[in-house]
Amino acid sequence: MMSHLVDEAAKKVGSTPLLVNIVSKRVRQLNSGHKPMVTVTGRMGLADVALTEIIEGKLTHEAKPKEGQ
C-alpha cells in the first residue's frame, strides 16, 4: 500500500477508522469481481485502487444516523 495514497485519502475521509472500513469493504468487493472505477497501473494493489477511488471522488461514504436521532 502506497503511503502517499493513504495520506491523501485520509484528508478526504477525515477519520482513520472510517477510512480503514471503507477501504476494507471496497477491497472485498474488488476481490469478488467488481470492476475498478479508476485506471489500474503497474504495481497497484487492491487497497491502492480503493484509496485512489476515494482520492478521485469516485468512492464515497454516507454517515449512518445514530440510534435515537
RODO-2510 file (C-alpha; in nm, 4 decimals, decimal comma):
residues 69
     n   res          X          Y          Z
     1     m     0,0000     0,0000     0,0000
     2     m     0,1398     0,3372    -0,1001
     3     s     0,1637     0,5739     0,1980
     4     h     0,1048     0,8893    -0,0055
     5     l    -0,2305     0,7453    -0,1136
     6     v    -0,3239     0,6780     0,2486
     7     d    -0,2391     1,0380     0,3426
     8     e    -0,4429     1,1850     0,0559
     9     a    -0,7438     0,9578     0,1168
    10     a    -0,7351     1,0350     0,4910
    11     k    -0,7738     1,4041     0,4066
    12     k    -1,0895     1,3231     0,2071
    13     v    -1,2475     1,0976     0,4695
    14     g    -1,1318     1,2710     0,7873
    15     s    -1,1346     0,9659     1,0136
    16     t    -0,8741     0,6893     1,0100
    17     p    -1,1072     0,4171     1,1425
    18     l    -1,3678     0,5131     0,8822
    19     l    -1,1034     0,5088     0,6083
    20     v    -0,9974     0,1582     0,7120
    21     n    -1,3580     0,0385     0,6977
    22     i    -1,4229     0,1941     0,3564
    23     v    -1,1034     0,0523     0,2062
    24     s    -1,1639    -0,2927     0,3589
    25     k    -1,5149    -0,3120     0,2185
    26     r    -1,4011    -0,1977    -0,1262
    27     v    -1,1119    -0,4462    -0,1326
    28     r    -1,3610    -0,7256    -0,0582
    29     q    -1,5782    -0,6021    -0,3458
    30     l    -1,2820    -0,5909    -0,5847
    31     n    -1,1771    -0,9414    -0,4770
    32     s    -1,5251    -1,0690    -0,5536
    33     g    -1,5149    -0,9384    -0,9103
    34     h    -1,6282    -0,5760    -0,9020
    35     k    -1,4545    -0,3586    -1,1610
    36     p    -1,2214    -0,0767    -1,0509
    37     m    -1,3571     0,2750    -1,1069
    38     v    -1,0069     0,4078    -1,1820
    39     t    -0,7295     0,3109    -1,4196
    40     v    -0,5103     0,0459    -1,2584
    41     t    -0,1407     0,0870    -1,3274
    42     g     0,1788    -0,1029    -1,2506
    43     r     0,2028    -0,2491    -0,9062
    44     m    -0,1207    -0,1142    -0,7617
    45     g    -0,2700    -0,3493    -0,5097
    46     l    -0,6413    -0,3609    -0,4389
    47     a    -0,6029    -0,1279    -0,1393
    48     d    -0,4232     0,1217    -0,3653
    49     v    -0,7122     0,1003    -0,6110
    50     a    -0,9640     0,1676    -0,3319
    51     l    -0,7584     0,4597    -0,1992
    52     t    -0,7292     0,6088    -0,5483
    53     e    -1,1048     0,5774    -0,5925
    54     i    -1,1530     0,7754    -0,2701
    55     i    -0,8994     1,0412    -0,3716
    56     e    -1,0626     1,0875    -0,7125
    57     g    -1,4083     1,1156    -0,5545
    58     k    -1,5400     0,8008    -0,7204
    59     l    -1,5873     0,6154    -0,3929
    60     t    -1,7748     0,7967    -0,1177
    61     h    -1,9401     0,7123     0,2096
    62     e    -2,2574     0,8114     0,3901
    63     a    -2,2769     0,8554     0,7643
    64     k    -2,5489     0,6476     0,9245
    65     p    -2,7675     0,8376     1,1718
    66     k    -2,7013     0,7466     1,5328
    67     e    -2,9649     0,5483     1,7197
    68     g    -3,2350     0,7717     1,8668
    69     q    -3,1780     1,0642     1,6322
***
